[in-house]
Amino acid sequence: MLRVGNLQRSIDFYTQVLGMQLLRTSENPEYKYSLAFVGYEGNPAQAEIELTYNWGTESYELGTAYGHIALGVPDAYAACEKIKAAGGNVTREAGPVKGGTTVIAFVTDPDGYKIELIQRAEGAAGGGLR
């Protein structure tokens, strides 16, 4: 779960920039929060990201415990180009990880959360940003 400062802005980022789908939303007026769940279609065992907007809170300190979300992609180079074209913020261009051959990249969402893109080996199942 990620706490976000503007629910629609975050939904737009995860759906329009990262290519996820909005799976469902819910409102809880009594406790003053809204939820949105996003993920990739076509994978029944998919992971979902819960975006939580606590009404009236526009930003959070990310803290030192959070590292990043990791998403598998078929082509990290193409994913970076697609993200930039959609207005996303690529903070580390695609390239081999230091000391290895796995291709990775990093992007940041509108609230500052880091997302690692890991290029999957050919034939690997799953992934997003097709």
C-alpha positions as CSV (number, residue, x, y, z in Angstrom):
1,M,0.0,0.0,0.0
2,L,1.2,3.5,-0.9
3,R,-0.2,6.6,0.7
4,V,-0.6,9.2,-1.9
5,G,-1.3,12.9,-1.9
6,N,-3.7,13.1,-4.8
7,L,-5.5,9.9,-5.8
8,Q,-6.4,10.8,-9.3
9,R,-2.8,12.0,-10.1
10,S,-1.5,8.6,-8.9
11,I,-4.2,6.6,-10.7
12,D,-3.2,8.5,-13.9
13,F,0.5,7.7,-13.4
14,Y,0.0,4.0,-12.8
15,T,-2.5,3.6,-15.6
16,Q,-1.3,6.1,-18.2
17,V,2.4,6.0,-17.6
18,L,3.1,2.5,-16.4
19,G,0.2,0.8,-18.3
20,M,-1.6,-0.7,-15.4
21,Q,-5.4,-0.9,-15.1
22,L,-7.6,0.6,-12.4
23,L,-9.0,-2.6,-10.9
24,R,-11.4,-1.2,-8.3
25,T,-11.9,1.7,-6.0
26,S,-13.7,2.3,-2.7
27,E,-14.6,5.3,-0.6
28,N,-14.9,5.4,3.2
29,P,-16.4,8.7,4.2
30,E,-16.7,7.7,7.9
31,Y,-13.0,7.3,8.2
32,K,-12.1,9.9,5.5
33,Y,-10.1,7.8,3.1
34,S,-10.3,6.5,-0.5
35,L,-8.7,3.5,-2.1
36,A,-7.7,2.5,-5.6
37,F,-6.2,-0.8,-6.6
38,V,-4.1,-1.0,-9.8
39,G,-2.4,-3.9,-11.6
40,Y,-1.7,-5.5,-14.9
41,E,-4.6,-7.3,-16.7
42,G,-4.2,-10.8,-18.1
43,N,-2.4,-12.3,-15.0
44,P,-4.9,-13.8,-12.7
45,A,-2.3,-14.3,-10.0
46,Q,-1.2,-10.7,-10.4
47,A,0.1,-8.5,-7.6
48,E,-1.9,-5.3,-7.0
49,I,-0.8,-2.0,-5.6
50,E,-3.2,-0.3,-3.2
51,L,-3.2,3.5,-3.4
52,T,-4.6,5.1,-0.3
53,Y,-5.6,8.7,-0.1
54,N,-6.3,10.0,3.4
55,W,-8.5,13.0,2.9
56,G,-6.7,16.3,3.5
57,T,-3.2,14.9,3.5
58,E,-1.3,16.0,0.5
59,S,2.2,14.6,1.1
60,Y,4.1,12.1,3.3
61,E,7.7,11.6,4.3
62,L,8.7,8.4,2.6
63,G,11.0,7.3,5.4
64,T,14.0,5.0,5.3
65,A,12.3,1.6,5.4
66,Y,10.8,1.9,2.0
67,G,13.1,0.9,-0.9
68,H,11.2,0.5,-4.1
69,I,8.6,-1.5,-6.1
70,A,10.1,-3.8,-8.7
71,L,8.2,-4.5,-12.0
72,G,9.3,-7.1,-14.6
73,V,9.3,-5.7,-18.1
74,P,10.2,-7.4,-21.5
75,D,12.4,-4.5,-22.6
76,A,13.6,-1.9,-20.1
77,Y,15.0,0.4,-22.8
78,A,11.6,0.6,-24.6
79,A,9.8,0.9,-21.3
80,C,11.8,4.0,-20.4
81,E,11.1,5.6,-23.7
82,K,7.4,4.9,-23.3
83,I,7.4,6.3,-19.8
84,K,9.2,9.5,-20.8
85,A,6.8,9.9,-23.8
86,A,3.9,9.7,-21.3
87,G,5.4,12.4,-19.1
88,G,6.9,10.0,-16.5
89,N,10.2,10.7,-14.6
90,V,13.0,8.2,-15.5
91,T,15.7,8.7,-12.8
92,R,18.1,5.9,-14.0
93,E,18.1,5.1,-17.6
94,A,18.0,1.4,-18.6
95,G,21.3,-0.4,-18.5
96,P,23.1,-3.3,-16.8
97,V,23.1,-3.4,-13.1
98,K,26.6,-2.7,-11.6
99,G,28.6,-5.9,-11.5
100,G,26.1,-7.9,-13.6
101,T,24.2,-8.2,-16.8
102,T,20.6,-7.8,-15.8
103,V,19.2,-4.6,-17.4
104,I,17.4,-2.3,-14.9
105,A,16.0,1.2,-14.8
106,F,14.3,3.4,-12.2
107,V,11.3,5.7,-12.4
108,T,9.7,7.8,-9.8
109,D,5.9,8.2,-9.3
110,P,4.2,11.6,-8.6
111,D,4.6,11.1,-4.8
112,G,8.3,10.3,-5.1
113,Y,8.1,6.5,-4.7
114,K,10.8,4.7,-6.6
115,I,9.9,1.9,-9.1
116,E,12.6,-0.4,-10.5
117,L,12.1,-1.9,-14.0
118,I,13.8,-5.2,-14.4
119,Q,14.2,-6.6,-17.9
120,R,13.1,-10.2,-17.8
121,A,15.0,-12.9,-19.7
122,E,13.4,-13.9,-23.0
123,G,10.5,-16.2,-22.5
124,A,9.9,-15.2,-18.9
125,A,6.2,-15.0,-18.0
126,G,4.3,-12.0,-16.6
127,G,5.4,-8.4,-16.5
128,G,4.0,-5.1,-17.5
129,L,4.6,-2.1,-19.7
130,R,4.2,-4.2,-22.8
